[in-house]
Amino acid sequence: MLRCYAAGPAAAYWTAFALAEALVCAVEAVLLGLLLRPRVPLALRAAASLTANAASLLAGLVLGAVASAR
């Protein structure tokens, strides 16, 4: 799906990457909203979604660095 952007210049790759990450955050916020609808405000669900996505991204970068160092 994003291969056409990855084959182009670096700016296109990072744009596609940012859009994909934003989509992941939006889906996570919707799923959290379905689970926690009556009790948690939208801003808190969005913050939880962004935090979970950032932790996932950081874990992937760390594991990638460890795997490539071997």
MOKA-V952487 format. One line per field, one symbol per residue. phi: phi as a letter, one per 20 degrees, with the letter a starting at -180 (. if undefined). A space follows every 10 residues. Layout:
# MOKA-V952487
phi = ???
This chain:
# MOKA-V952487
phi = .effffeefg ffffffffff ffffffffff fffffdgfdd fgffffffff ffffffffff ffffffffff
